[in-house]
Amino acid sequence: MKFVSTRDASQLFSLGEALFSGYAPDGGLLVPQWLPQVDEATLQKWSQLDYLDLSVEVLYPFVQDDMSRNELHELLEMALKGFDTDLKNLVPVVPMSLEGNNEAPNIFIAELFHGPTFCFKDFGLRVTIQWLNFFATRRNASVTLIVSTTGDTGPAAVQAVQDCNSSSRLGVLVHFPKGQISDFQRKQLTTATSTRVKIVAFQGGGDDMDVPIKNIIMTSKSIHTNDKNRVVCGVNSYNIGRPLMQMVHFVWTYLRVAERRKRDHPSENLQLDIVVPTGAMGNLAGCYMAKKMGVPLGILCAGVNINDITDVVFRTGKLERNIDQQLKKTLSDAINIQLPYNMERLLFYLTEQDHDQIRDWYSQLEGPGRFCDISTSNRWWSKLKSEFQSARVTDEELCEAMRSTLHQYGYWADPHTCVALAAAKKLGYWNEKSNPVAIMATAAPCKFQEAMTKALGVEKWQEYERLHFPTRGKILNEMKEIPTTVYASDATKTLAENQRDWEAKARELIEQFS
Ligand SMILES: *Cc1c(COP(=O)(O)O)cnc(C)c1O
């Protein structure tokens, strides 16, 4: 399998090249040249596999030019270590049904948060980083990973780097928006002692480091020129490794729901709708790719907070690059976003892989007009409306969803999962007659004390701490925080000027990795 840019089919990249370059050289995102197709017989076979073996089956077609099946198996085994669930049930898919209701459940929660850092991002990042380590070792290169985080990417990347073998020559530089991540997430970053890890707090909003990072990556040396110097590589979800691995949990969820529903509906041809709390849209992109491979998924729904660009695009077809707008603080800060990178992959698959259409839309969006309008194309606009839905969720609605889910089902959901729960409710799924639907639970409540307390009250939070707080998480409180580097924001300067200063600072820090 080769990889191509969403904006141009002519230049082919190997898996290694695609992973190391992050963005395509033309500024587009990399995608596999084609998607393998799965049929019912294959799904039947896959339904017997544990998570590791399923991951091997789903991913092997994408990597087979570059590594053997055994190497992939070994690599995934390393990546899937440190979860608190068993490989047989790494992602529990929990049916939600009201007590006393004997009908087959149609609402399911897929718990993606049992990994080492309590977030679904462990899947994509741990595998992507193992892949990078594999190819860096093969080429005897040193690599600095550069990351911007709204709270969960950073800890997952740091942990994944620390869990690479001791001969690894990977380092990681993480940027988080100061004061806009939870105490737990900050501690996950600031207690890392490895010399392979550097942490920076910047005085800006969620994705304000995206532009500096894109500039750094696009001008970095290529690992493929046989230059053995340190190269820089981005692992936010523009990196194709992330959505590739994230396809697996949608296949898994489909199989578990199908298995459960067969008991009551033996002849059902299940088509499963999905609701995802959505930020940069990497998770939803993985979901759509799984659907395009032939997994019987139905309508894909994005739950977003009041930073609602995705909802605006899905409702109006209008995509705007609003660079000077400030992100609004929410109880679901990990999905605060100005411009979701993976919208580009989503539109690419929506248009049945029409590179010219994507190049056209994105040159309008990245040009001085900062705007493109998908609704002017009848064909793609009606397809978008038939395949996707969205709902915008306020903090009040998030809190209400958290309380009612706990009250009705005894289920503790984190604030981001609650955005999806509230979205599902708004979209009409929250009743016993709706289409079968799976809601993606993307993080564990232990990461979000402040938001959980706001929604549930102190007593409920204390109950959670006493009865459900993961032991692995408690250790953080006893660890010492190391002060971080800060990139200040100068109020007399524009965002773009501050971003130029931050870019220069990040370049200095990269030089300091040995
Ligand atoms: C990152 C994140 C999301 C959003 O995922 P995207 O792939 O960026 O859309 C949702 N929930 C949590 C808890 C996250 O950390």
The ligand as an SDF file (V2000), in Angstrom:
LIG
                    3D

 15 15  0  0  0  0  0  0  0  0999 V2000
   -9.1250   14.4950   21.6610 C   0  0  0  0  0  0  0  0  0  0  0  0
  -10.3750   14.1380   22.3380 C   0  0  0  0  0  0  0  0  0  0  0  0
  -11.5890   14.0620   21.6410 C   0  0  0  0  0  0  0  0  0  0  0  0
  -11.7140   14.4590   20.1920 C   0  0  0  0  0  0  0  0  0  0  0  0
  -11.0840   13.5870   19.3040 O   0  0  0  0  0  0  0  0  0  0  0  0
  -10.7560   14.0830   17.8330 P   0  0  0  0  0  0  0  0  0  0  0  0
  -10.1860   12.8980   17.1550 O   0  0  0  0  0  0  0  0  0  0  0  0
   -9.7460   15.1890   17.9830 O   0  0  0  0  0  0  0  0  0  0  0  0
  -12.0160   14.5760   17.2400 O   0  0  0  0  0  0  0  0  0  0  0  0
  -12.7180   13.6370   22.3190 C   0  0  0  0  0  0  0  0  0  0  0  0
  -12.6760   13.3300   23.6280 N   0  0  0  0  0  0  0  0  0  0  0  0
  -11.5280   13.3940   24.3320 C   0  0  0  0  0  0  0  0  0  0  0  0
  -11.5750   13.0390   25.7720 C   0  0  0  0  0  0  0  0  0  0  0  0
  -10.3450   13.7930   23.7220 C   0  0  0  0  0  0  0  0  0  0  0  0
   -9.2130   13.8720   24.4250 O   0  0  0  0  0  0  0  0  0  0  0  0
  1  2  1  0
  2  3  1  0
  2 14  2  0
  3  4  1  0
  3 10  2  0
  4  5  1  0
  5  6  1  0
  6  7  2  0
  6  8  1  0
  6  9  1  0
 10 11  1  0
 11 12  2  0
 12 13  1  0
 12 14  1  0
 14 15  1  0
M  END
$$$$
